[in-house]
Amino acid sequence: MAYEVKKINEVKVEVITNFEGEVVKKAKKKIIKEIAEKAEIKGFRKGKVPVAVVEEKFAKDIEQSIVETLINSEYPEIIKKEGIKPVTYPSITDVKIDGDKAEIKLMVEIYPEVKVGEYKGLEIEKEKYEMKDDDLGKELDSLVDRNSKLEEAAEGKEAAEGDTADINFEGFVDGEAFEGGKAENHLLKLGSKSFIGDFEEQIQGHKAGDEFEVNVVFPEAYAKEDLAGKSAMFKVKVNAIKVMKKPELNDEFAKEVGYDTFEDLKEAKKIEVQKREEGRIEKGFINNILEKIKEGSELIIPDALINRESNQRMAEMENQLKSQGMSLEMYLKMSNITEEKMLEDLKPIAEEKVKMDLILEEIARVEDVQITEEEIEEKIAEVAKYYRMEVEKLKAELKKAGNYDNFIESLKFEKITQKTVELIVSETITV
């Protein structure tokens, strides 16, 4: 077998392979035999189909199998010998098979050369956080909001913005009730803009027990096309008006949320705010360092890596939606966007993520950042704790599913990246 490697650009090479003689004959003979043993062709007994008939009926399958057999036998050795670092499986761009000769051309996307910008001794400004009374006030207000409860308003109260109305409703278009337009005891917070048009404004001013009509127009870009742009009338009944009852900030409230006194609560919240804001500042500081390095670095990103990252982000989004009881299809319909458009929109974000990953990988290589078996075991223990599993049980489940090796590689990448970032930050001058 002879081969030639041609550089197309910084992230693509073409590999031209030429096979001839016995290697092609043996591959073809073996494949034809395997097909003949399984082929079911009218007029012939199974396993007794003549070679000529098999070649005629299964020409494309035979050629494809010959190509796969020949490439699988030699491709790993070629990329190893030539030091090629493929991003993904090669694509076959051209095949010529003539008798015992075969020429197969492959296009291989490869990892790019990364010219890393300066990453030592960078001068980066870092924010300093000093707590203000307003910061603590907002934190306490948030705590109060989380512990507030809806209570039925006094008799005769008119609904106002900020109140929650318990309503029954049924919608009609052209005098006909439409699917999904009816509900009972629906809690609607007035002013939330969760209903179309000025539906919520037309509830305001009404009292519990009132029955009336609300008239609105569906938006032109409404998800349900049969309702888009149409006028609708809703028959509404107000069952109750509810207001949010907020607790008072005192010792009694502090005890309800797990503290001895209100002063203890305030001190604890001060510490939480300080820690959170310092974490936000540190994260922003690191991001600014990495952005500076990225700006000074040069590399071309292979399309395959961008597509892989985009698809991974889409899969993560789909899993997140499932955990919230929604399918990706439902989300796309509600957002009035196609899956193709969403993937396209994810590409710029994916490209930046891949670019930063490649830069950090190169820095890790140059600085010889290593991880120990103990560090890997610590990471495994962290994951096991998160999923409330024993470490050995987690390992067994991963091995059973065939995901253990990928899991370990992912942990190694994560830990090396973390240590690389820590190294960069340690070399940064704060101004």
C-alpha positions in Angstrom: 0.0 0.0 0.0 1.3 3.4 -0.9 -0.1 6.7 0.3 0.4 10.5 0.0 -0.6 13.2 2.5 -1.5 16.7 1.1 -2.1 19.7 3.3 -5.2 21.5 2.1 -5.2 24.2 4.8 -4.3 24.7 8.5 -7.1 22.3 9.6 -7.5 19.9 6.7 -5.3 17.3 5.0 -6.1 14.9 2.2 -4.8 11.4 2.4 -4.6 9.5 -0.9 -4.2 5.8 -0.5 -3.4 3.2 -3.2 -3.9 -0.5 -2.7 -3.2 -3.2 -5.3 -2.7 -6.9 -5.7 -3.5 -9.6 -3.1 -4.7 -7.1 -0.4 -7.5 -6.0 -2.7 -8.3 -9.5 -4.0 -8.4 -10.9 -0.5 -10.7 -8.2 0.8 -13.1 -8.5 -2.1 -13.2 -12.3 -2.0 -13.9 -12.3 1.8 -16.7 -9.7 1.4 -18.3 -11.5 -1.5 -18.2 -14.7 0.5 -19.9 -13.1 3.5 -22.6 -11.5 1.4 -23.2 -14.8 -0.6 -23.7 -16.7 2.6 -26.5 -14.4 3.8 -28.0 -13.3 0.5 -31.5 -14.3 -0.3 -32.2 -14.1 -4.1 -35.1 -15.5 -5.9 -34.2 -18.6 -7.9 -31.2 -19.5 -5.7 -30.9 -21.4 -2.5 -29.5 -19.4 0.5 -25.7 -19.7 0.5 -25.6 -21.0 -3.1 -25.8 -17.8 -5.0 -23.1 -17.6 -7.8 -20.3 -15.1 -7.3 -21.2 -13.2 -10.5 -24.8 -12.8 -9.4 -23.6 -11.5 -5.9 -21.2 -9.0 -7.6 -24.0 -7.7 -9.9 -26.7 -7.4 -7.2 -24.6 -6.0 -4.4 -22.0 -4.0 -6.3 -22.4 -0.9 -4.2 -22.4 -2.8 -0.9 -19.3 -4.7 -2.0 -17.4 -1.5 -3.0 -18.4 0.2 0.3 -17.2 -2.8 2.4 -13.9 -3.0 0.4 -13.2 0.6 1.1 -14.0 0.2 4.8 -11.9 -2.9 5.1 -8.9 -1.3 3.3 -9.1 2.0 5.2 -9.6 0.4 8.6 -6.6 -1.8 8.0 -4.2 1.0 7.2 -5.6 4.4 8.3 -4.6 4.1 12.0 -1.0 3.4 11.0 -0.9 6.3 8.6 -2.0 8.9 11.1 0.3 7.5 13.7 3.3 7.5 11.3 2.6 11.0 9.9 1.7 12.5 13.3 -1.7 13.5 12.1 -4.1 14.5 14.9 -7.6 14.0 13.5 -10.6 15.8 15.0 -13.1 13.2 13.9 -13.4 10.3 11.5 -12.2 11.0 7.9 -14.7 11.6 5.1 -14.2 9.6 1.9 -14.2 12.0 -1.0 -13.3 9.7 -4.0 -13.1 6.0 -4.7 -11.7 4.3 -7.8 -11.6 0.5 -7.9 -10.4 -1.3 -11.0 -9.8 -5.0 -10.7 -7.1 -5.5 -8.0 -6.3 -1.8 -7.8 -8.1 0.7 -5.5 -7.5 4.4 -4.9 -9.3 6.0 -2.0 -9.1 9.7 -1.1 -9.8 10.8 2.4 -10.4 14.3 3.8 -9.2 14.6 7.4 -10.0 17.5 9.7 -7.1 18.0 12.1 -6.3 19.9 15.3 -4.8 23.3 14.4 -1.5 24.7 15.4 -2.1 27.1 18.3 0.0 30.2 18.6 -0.7 31.2 22.2 -0.6 34.9 23.2 1.3 36.2 26.2 -0.1 34.5 29.3 2.5 35.3 32.0 2.8 38.7 33.7 -0.4 40.1 32.3 -1.7 43.2 34.1 -5.4 42.9 34.7 -7.6 45.3 36.7 -9.6 43.6 39.5 -12.7 45.1 41.1 -12.7 45.5 44.9 -16.0 44.8 46.7 -17.1 46.8 49.7 -20.6 45.9 51.0 -23.2 48.7 51.1 -26.3 48.8 53.2 -28.4 48.6 50.0 -26.7 45.2 49.2 -27.8 43.7 52.5 -31.2 45.3 52.1 -31.7 43.7 48.7 -30.6 40.3 50.1 -33.1 40.6 53.0 -35.9 41.7 50.6 -35.2 38.7 48.5 -35.4 36.4 51.5 -38.7 38.0 52.5 -40.1 37.5 49.0 -39.2 33.9 49.0 -41.0 33.4 52.3 -44.1 35.4 51.4 -47.4 33.7 51.0 -50.5 34.3 48.9 -53.6 35.1 51.1 -57.1 35.9 50.1 -57.8 39.6 50.0 -60.4 41.4 52.1 -64.0 41.1 50.8 -64.8 43.7 48.2 -61.1 44.4 47.2 -60.7 45.4 43.5 -58.0 43.6 41.6 -54.9 45.7 41.0 -51.5 45.3 39.4 -49.3 43.0 41.6 -52.3 41.1 42.9 -53.0 37.5 41.9 -56.4 36.7 40.5 -57.9 33.2 40.8 -60.0 33.0 37.6 -62.0 30.6 35.4 -61.9 31.5 31.7 -63.0 30.1 28.3 -61.9 31.6 25.0 -63.8 31.9 21.8 -62.8 32.8 18.2 -65.6 33.6 15.8 -68.0 32.3 18.4 -66.3 28.9 18.7 -64.4 27.7 21.7 -60.8 26.8 20.8 -58.4 24.1 22.1 -56.3 25.2 25.1 -58.4 28.3 25.8 -60.2 27.0 28.9 -59.1 26.7 32.5 -60.5 26.8 36.1 -58.9 28.2 39.2 -56.0 29.6 37.2 -53.7 31.8 39.3 -52.8 34.9 37.2 -50.4 37.5 38.6 -51.6 40.8 37.2 -48.8 42.7 35.5 -46.8 39.6 34.8 -47.6 39.9 31.0 -48.1 36.1 30.9 -51.3 36.5 29.0 -51.7 38.0 25.5 -52.4 41.7 24.9 -54.2 43.6 27.6 -55.9 40.6 29.1 -54.5 41.3 32.6 -55.4 45.0 32.5 -59.0 44.1 31.8 -59.1 41.9 35.0 -58.0 44.9 37.1 -60.9 46.7 38.9 -63.0 43.6 39.2 -63.9 41.9 42.5 -64.3 38.3 43.6 -67.5 36.9 42.1 -67.5 39.2 39.0 -68.3 37.6 35.6 -67.4 39.5 32.5 -65.9 39.4 29.0 -62.3 40.1 28.0 -61.5 41.0 24.4 -58.0 40.6 23.0 -56.2 40.0 19.7 -53.6 37.2 19.3 -50.2 38.3 18.0 -49.4 37.8 14.3 -46.5 35.7 15.3 -48.4 33.5 17.7 -47.2 29.9 18.0 -50.5 28.4 17.1 -51.0 29.5 13.5 -54.8 28.9 13.5 -55.1 31.6 16.2 -52.4 34.1 15.0 -53.7 37.6 14.4 -57.3 36.7 15.3 -59.7 38.5 17.7 -60.8 36.5 20.7 -63.4 36.9 23.4 -62.9 35.3 26.8 -65.7 34.6 29.3 -64.0 35.3 32.7 -65.1 34.7 36.3 -63.0 36.0 39.2 -63.1 33.4 42.0 -60.9 35.3 44.4 -58.3 38.1 44.7 -55.1 37.1 46.4 -52.4 39.4 47.8 -48.9 38.6 48.9 -48.5 38.6 52.6 -44.9 39.5 53.5 -43.4 38.6 56.8 -41.9 41.3 59.0 -38.1 41.4 59.5 -37.9 40.5 63.2 -36.6 37.8 65.6 -39.7 35.7 65.0 -39.1 35.7 61.2 -35.4 34.9 61.9 -36.3 31.9 63.9 -38.7 30.7 61.1 -35.7 30.7 58.6 -33.3 29.0 61.0 -31.6 31.7 63.1 -31.8 32.6 66.7 -32.2 36.4 66.3 -32.6 39.0 63.5 -29.1 40.2 64.2 -27.8 36.6 63.6 -29.7 36.5 60.4 -28.2 39.8 59.2 -24.7 38.7 60.0 -25.1 35.4 58.2 -26.5 37.2 55.1 -23.6 39.7 55.2 -21.2 36.8 54.9 -23.3 35.2 52.1 -23.3 38.4 50.1 -19.6 39.1 50.7 -18.7 35.5 49.5 -21.1 35.6 46.5 -19.8 39.0 45.3 -16.2 38.1 45.8 -16.9 34.9 43.8 -18.5 37.0 41.0 -15.5 39.4 41.0 -13.0 36.5 40.8 -15.0 34.8 38.0 -15.0 38.1 36.1 -11.3 38.6 36.8 -10.5 35.2 35.4 -12.7 35.7 32.3 -10.9 39.0 31.6 -7.5 37.3 31.8 -8.6 34.5 29.5 -10.1 37.0 27.0 -6.8 38.9 27.0 -4.9 35.7 26.2 -7.5 34.7 23.5 -7.2 38.1 21.8 -3.4 37.6 21.5 -3.6 34.0 20.3 -3.8 32.8 16.7 -5.6 29.6 15.5 -8.1 28.3 13.0 -11.0 26.3 14.4 -12.0 23.1 12.6 -15.7 23.0 11.7 -16.1 19.5 13.2 -15.1 20.9 16.6 -17.6 23.7 16.4 -20.4 21.4 15.2 -19.6 18.9 18.0 -19.7 21.7 20.7 -23.0 23.1 19.2 -24.6 19.7 19.2 -23.5 19.1 22.8 -25.0 22.4 23.9 -28.2 21.5 22.1 -28.3 18.1 23.9 -27.7 19.8 27.3 -30.5 22.2 26.6 -32.8 19.3 25.7 -32.0 17.5 28.9 -32.6 20.7 30.9 -36.0 21.2 29.2 -36.9 17.5 30.0 -36.2 18.1 33.6 -38.7 21.0 33.5 -41.3 18.8 31.8 -40.9 20.2 28.3 -39.6 18.7 25.1 -37.2 20.4 22.7 -39.9 20.3 20.0 -42.3 22.1 22.3 -39.7 24.8 23.1 -38.8 25.3 19.4 -42.5 25.7 18.6 -43.1 28.2 21.4 -40.0 30.2 20.4 -41.0 30.1 16.7 -37.5 28.8 15.7 -36.3 25.7 13.9 -33.7 23.3 15.2 -31.4 24.2 12.3 -31.6 27.9 13.2 -31.0 27.2 16.9 -27.8 25.2 16.0 -26.7 28.0 13.7 -27.2 30.6 16.6 -25.2 28.4 18.9 -22.2 28.2 16.6 -20.5 31.6 17.6 -20.7 30.7 21.3 -19.4 27.2 20.5 -16.6 28.6 18.5 -15.4 30.8 21.3 -15.6 27.9 23.8 -13.6 25.6 21.5 -11.0 28.3 20.9 -10.4 28.8 24.6 -10.3 25.1 25.2 -7.6 24.7 22.5 -5.6 27.6 23.9 -5.7 26.2 27.5 -4.7 22.7 26.2 -1.7 24.2 24.5 -0.6 26.1 27.6 -1.1 22.9 29.6 1.2 21.1 27.1 3.9 23.8 27.2 3.8 24.0 31.0 3.5 20.2 31.4 0.5 20.4 33.6 -0.1 16.9 35.1 -2.7 15.3 37.3 -2.2 12.5 39.8 -4.3 9.4 40.3 -5.3 10.8 43.7 -6.7 13.9 42.1 -8.8 11.8 39.7 -10.1 9.8 42.6 -11.0 13.0 44.4 -13.0 14.2 41.3 -14.8 10.8 41.1 -15.7 11.1 44.8 -17.1 14.6 44.2 -19.3 13.4 41.3 -20.4 10.4 43.4 -21.3 12.7 46.3 -23.3 15.0 43.9 -25.4 12.0 42.7 -25.6 10.5 46.2 -23.9 7.3 45.2 -21.0 5.2 46.5 -17.9 5.6 44.5 -17.7 2.0 43.5 -21.4 1.9 42.6 -20.8 4.9 40.3 -17.8 3.2 38.7 -19.8 0.0 38.2 -22.7 1.8 36.6 -20.5 3.7 34.2 -18.6 0.6 33.2 -21.9 -1.3 32.7 -23.1 1.5 30.4 -19.7 1.5 28.5 -19.1 5.2 29.5 -16.3 4.8 32.1 -13.3 5.6 29.9 -15.1 8.7 28.4 -16.0 9.8 32.0 -12.4 9.5 33.2 -11.1 11.4 30.2 -13.7 14.2 30.8 -12.6 14.4 34.4 -8.9 14.6 33.4 -9.6 17.4 30.9 -11.6 19.3 33.5 -9.0 19.0 36.2 -6.1 19.9 33.9 -8.0 22.9 32.6 -8.6 24.0 36.2 -5.0 23.7 37.2 -3.9 25.5 34.0 -6.2 28.4 34.8 -4.9 28.5 38.3 -1.3 28.6 37.0 -2.2 31.5 34.6 -4.0 33.5 37.4 -1.0 33.0 39.7 1.2 34.6 37.1 -1.1 37.6 36.6 -0.4 41.0 38.0 -3.5 42.6 39.6 -3.9 46.3 39.1 
